[in-house]
């Protein structure tokens, strides 16, 4: 899934150059790293990418080994349930026995070999269960993620699936602390495994309108596919796959994943936390001159001089400059909303 705009990474992330096609860590972009780490399990010819019209050509350029027809653009943003259902509809027409995994295109996973072992196990389990999810063992009391509740005796790191007891929405700080202390609540990383036919069955049961619209599409090889997708897709319900089907499905199984170095890279604060830092805890991209300044993240091609400041995010692009307190990094998306209201398409 590669259709997001990454608004919390403005001004670097724009409609035509969004978070998933940017380089934050090393020479490969986030979407390239996603495909790279899956390649030992899923060859490029079995990779499908669903993105948007602004990013389609750039992603095709960045992923030359993935067949171009398998990098699709959604005609409209309709959240993750229609996105995944569309992929399932396409795959089921190509192979009625297809088993699919769903992966966000903009996450970071540092321990890739360990991650691949869980992915292989999850694919095997998806042959037997309607839905298989990956739960990430929490490292702190995070309020920005949903949680997966496993049985109390869960042991992180085992490759066998166990029954999921419930899904919990993003908690408040106190509840997140309780989840962390209890030890059997894991972060929902948004990675799912199932037969394509199982996805379609769940959609027919719980999202019949969307299921009917997508079932009416011709095969992807048809010359009418793009036109009919453009007519049907905007009519699909705008809803996440969690709300739409996963939380309602019976017999959901999960893998309790231990440390794989997972991070959803959700804001500039996350990039700062993952970046190399100097003795004053400053993370720099470019030439930085410091005087009594610490805890800052700077991404700029020009020389930046800091005097007496702490815990700032400074991101410079040719047409915009962001200065924010690191504790408010999540609120950068509000700037994008303000720009949208002002009609500043030149900065979006």
C-alpha positions in Angstrom: 0.0 0.0 0.0 1.6 3.2 -1.2 -1.1 5.8 -1.6 -0.5 8.0 1.4 0.7 11.6 1.2 2.9 11.7 4.3 1.7 15.1 5.3 3.7 15.0 8.6 6.8 15.1 6.5 6.1 18.4 4.8 7.9 20.3 3.3 9.8 17.4 1.8 6.8 15.2 1.3 4.5 16.5 -1.4 1.7 15.0 -3.5 4.2 14.1 -6.3 7.1 13.3 -4.0 5.5 11.7 -0.9 7.1 10.1 2.1 7.3 6.6 0.6 9.4 7.6 -2.4 11.9 9.7 -0.3 15.3 8.7 1.1 15.5 9.1 4.9 17.9 6.3 5.7 20.6 5.4 3.2 20.5 5.5 -0.6 17.2 3.6 -1.0 13.8 5.1 -0.6 11.3 3.7 1.9 9.3 1.9 -0.8 12.5 0.5 -2.3 13.6 -0.8 1.1 10.1 -2.4 1.5 10.5 -4.4 -1.7 14.2 -5.2 -1.0 13.4 -6.9 2.3 10.6 -8.9 0.8 12.4 -10.1 -2.2 13.7 -13.3 -0.6 10.1 -14.2 0.2 8.2 -12.6 -2.7 9.9 -12.1 -6.1 9.3 -8.8 -7.9 7.0 -10.4 -10.4 4.6 -11.2 -7.5 4.7 -7.7 -6.1 1.7 -5.5 -6.6 1.7 -1.8 -5.6 -1.4 0.3 -5.2 -0.6 4.0 -5.1 -2.1 7.2 -6.5 -1.9 9.0 -9.8 0.7 11.5 -8.5 3.2 8.8 -7.5 2.6 6.1 -10.0 5.2 7.0 -12.5 7.8 7.8 -9.8 7.2 4.4 -8.2 7.5 2.6 -11.6 10.8 4.4 -12.0 12.0 3.4 -8.6 10.9 -0.3 -8.9 12.0 -1.3 -12.4 11.9 -5.0 -11.6 8.2 -4.9 -10.7 6.0 -5.2 -13.8 4.6 -1.8 -14.7 1.0 -3.0 -14.9 1.3 -4.2 -11.3 1.9 -0.6 -10.0 -1.7 0.7 -10.0 -3.1 4.1 -9.2 -6.3 4.5 -7.2 -8.7 6.8 -9.0 -9.6 8.3 -5.5 -8.5 7.9 -1.9 -10.8 5.5 -0.2 -8.6 4.3 2.8 -7.2 0.8 3.1 -10.3 -1.5 2.9 -11.1 -0.8 -0.8 -7.3 -0.7 -1.6 -6.8 -4.2 -0.2 -10.1 -5.5 -1.7 -9.1 -4.2 -5.1 -5.8 -6.1 -4.9 -7.7 -9.3 -3.8 -10.1 -8.9 -6.7 -7.3 -8.7 -9.2 -5.3 -11.6 -7.7 -8.3 -13.9 -7.4 -9.0 -13.5 -11.1 -5.4 -14.4 -11.9 -5.1 -17.2 -9.4 -8.2 -18.4 -7.4 -5.8 -19.9 -4.8 -3.7 -16.8 -4.3 -2.4 -16.0 -0.8 -1.6 -12.4 -0.3 0.3 -10.3 2.2 -0.4 -6.7 2.8 2.5 -4.3 3.7 2.7 -0.5 4.1 5.2 0.9 1.8 6.7 3.5 4.2 7.9 1.6 7.3 11.4 0.9 8.4 12.5 -2.6 9.6 16.1 -2.9 10.7 16.3 -6.6 11.5 15.3 -7.8 8.1 16.3 -11.5 8.4 14.2 -11.9 11.6 11.3 -10.1 9.9 11.4 -12.5 6.9 11.1 -15.5 9.2 7.8 -14.1 10.6 6.6 -13.3 7.0 7.2 -16.9 5.9 5.4 -18.2 8.9 2.5 -15.9 8.4 2.1 -16.9 4.7 2.0 -20.6 5.8 -0.6 -19.8 8.5 -2.7 -17.9 6.0 -3.5 -21.2 4.3 -5.5 -22.3 7.3 -6.8 -19.1 8.9 -9.1 -16.4 7.5 -6.8 -13.6 8.7 -3.3 -13.6 10.1 -1.9 -10.4 11.6 1.5 -9.4 12.9 1.7 -7.8 16.3 4.8 -5.9 17.3 6.0 -6.2 20.9 5.7 -2.6 22.2 8.8 -0.8 23.4 7.0 2.1 25.0 3.5 3.2 25.9 2.5 4.4 22.4 -0.8 6.2 22.0 -0.6 6.6 18.2 -1.1 2.9 17.4 -3.9 0.4 17.6 -3.2 -2.7 19.7 -3.8 -6.4 19.3 -4.7 -8.3 22.4 -3.2 -11.8 22.6 -3.8 -14.4 25.4 -2.1 -13.5 28.7 0.5 -16.3 28.3 1.7 -15.0 25.0 5.4 -15.4 24.4 6.9 -12.9 21.9 9.1 -14.4 19.2 7.5 -17.7 18.6 6.8 -18.6 15.0 3.5 -20.3 15.7 0.3 -18.3 15.3 -2.0 -17.9 18.3 -5.6 -16.7 18.6 -6.2 -12.9 18.7 -8.6 -12.1 21.5 -9.5 -8.5 20.5 -8.4 -5.4 18.7 -8.1 -2.1 20.6 -8.2 1.4 19.2 -5.5 4.0 19.8 -5.5 4.3 23.6 -5.0 7.3 25.9 -1.7 7.6 27.7 -2.9 5.9 30.9 -4.4 2.9 29.0 -1.3 2.6 26.8 0.8 2.3 30.0 -1.5 -0.5 31.3 -1.2 -2.3 28.0 2.6 -2.1 28.2 2.7 -3.3 31.8 0.3 -6.2 31.1 2.6 -7.5 28.3 0.0 -9.2 26.1 -1.0 -6.2 24.0 1.0 -5.7 20.9 1.2 -2.9 18.3 -0.9 -3.4 15.2 1.6 -2.8 12.4 -0.9 -3.0 9.6 0.5 -6.1 8.0 -2.0 -8.8 7.1 -1.9 -12.2 5.4 -4.9 -14.2 3.9 -6.2 -15.9 0.8 -7.4 -13.4 -1.7 -10.7 -15.3 -1.7 -11.0 -14.9 2.1 -10.7 -11.1 1.7 -13.4 -11.1 -0.9 -15.7 -13.3 1.3 -15.2 -10.9 4.3 -15.9 -7.9 2.1 -19.1 -9.5 0.7 -20.3 -10.1 4.3 -19.4 -6.8 5.9 -18.9 -4.3 3.0 -21.3 -5.5 0.4 -21.5 -2.3 -1.6 -17.7 -2.1 -2.1 -17.5 -5.8 -2.8 -20.2 -5.6 -5.5 -18.6 -2.6 -7.1 -15.2 -4.3 -7.4 -16.6 -7.7 -8.4 -18.1 -6.0 -11.4 -14.7 -5.0 -12.8 -13.4 -6.7 -15.9 -10.1 -8.6 -15.7 -7.0 -6.4 -15.4 -5.9 -7.5 -18.8 -9.1 -5.9 -20.3 -8.7 -2.6 -22.2 -11.7 -1.4 -20.2 -10.3 -2.1 -16.8 -8.9 1.4 -16.1 -12.1 3.2 -17.3 -14.4 0.9 -15.2 -12.1 1.2 -12.2 -12.3 5.0 -12.5 -16.1 4.8 -12.4 -16.5 2.3 -9.6 -13.7 3.0 -7.2 -14.8 6.5 -6.0 -18.2 4.9 -5.0 -16.5 2.5 -2.6 -16.9 3.2 1.1 -14.0 5.3 2.6 -13.0 3.0 5.5 -10.0 1.3 7.0 -9.6 -2.4 6.6 -9.5 -2.8 10.4 -12.9 -1.3 10.9 -14.3 -2.8 7.8 -13.5 -6.5 8.2 -10.6 -7.5 10.4 -12.2 -6.5 13.7 -15.4 -8.3 12.7 -13.8 -11.5 11.3 -13.9 -14.8 13.2 -10.9 -16.9 13.9 -8.2 -14.2 13.5 -4.8 -15.5 14.2 -1.6 -13.6 14.9 2.1 -13.8 15.3 3.5 -12.1 18.4 6.6 -10.5 16.9 9.6 -9.7 19.1 12.2 -7.0 18.2 12.6 -6.6 14.4 13.6 -3.0 14.6 10.2 -1.9 13.3 9.3 1.8 13.1 6.4 3.3 11.1 8.5 6.5 10.6 5.4 8.5 11.4 7.0 12.0 11.8 10.2 14.0 11.8 10.5 13.1 15.5 10.8 9.4 14.4 13.5 10.3 11.9 15.4 12.2 14.5 15.2 9.2 16.9 16.6 6.9 14.3 19.3 9.2 13.0 22.9 9.4 14.0 23.6 12.2 16.5 26.6 14.2 17.7 27.8 14.7 21.2 25.0 17.3 21.8 22.3 15.0 20.4 21.9 17.0 17.2 21.1 15.1 14.1 22.2 16.8 10.9 21.7 16.5 7.2 24.2 19.1 5.7 26.6 21.6 7.2 25.6 22.6 10.7 27.4 25.2 12.8 26.4 25.1 16.5 26.7 27.3 19.5 25.1 26.1 22.7 22.4 24.1 20.9 21.3 20.5 21.4 18.7 17.9 20.5 17.9 19.4 17.1 17.2 17.8 13.8 18.3 19.7 10.7 17.7 18.7 7.0 19.1 21.4 4.7 21.5 21.7 1.8 22.8 25.1 2.9 24.9 25.8 6.0 22.6 26.2 9.1 23.9 28.0 12.2 22.1 27.4 15.5 22.6 29.5 18.6 21.0 28.7 21.9 18.2 26.5 20.7 17.0 23.0 21.7 14.8 20.2 20.4 13.9 21.8 17.0 13.1 20.3 13.7 14.4 22.4 10.8 13.7 21.2 7.2 14.7 23.4 4.3 13.6 23.0 0.7 13.9 25.3 -2.3 10.4 26.8 -1.7 9.6 26.3 2.0 11.3 26.2 5.4 9.8 24.3 8.4 10.8 25.2 11.9 9.0 23.2 14.6 9.5 22.0 18.1 10.3 18.3 18.1 7.5 17.6 20.6 5.0 19.0 18.1 6.3 17.1 15.1 2.9 15.3 14.7 1.3 18.7 14.1 3.1 19.4 10.9 0.2 17.8 9.1 -1.9 20.8 10.3 0.3 23.1 8.3 -0.7 21.1 5.2 -4.4 21.4 6.0 -3.9 25.2 6.4 -2.2 25.3 3.0 -5.0 23.3 1.5 -7.6 25.8 2.9 -5.6 28.7 1.5 -5.4 27.1 -2.0 -1.6 26.9 -1.9 -1.3 24.1 -4.4 2.2 25.3 -5.2 3.3 24.1 -1.7 1.3 20.8 -1.7 
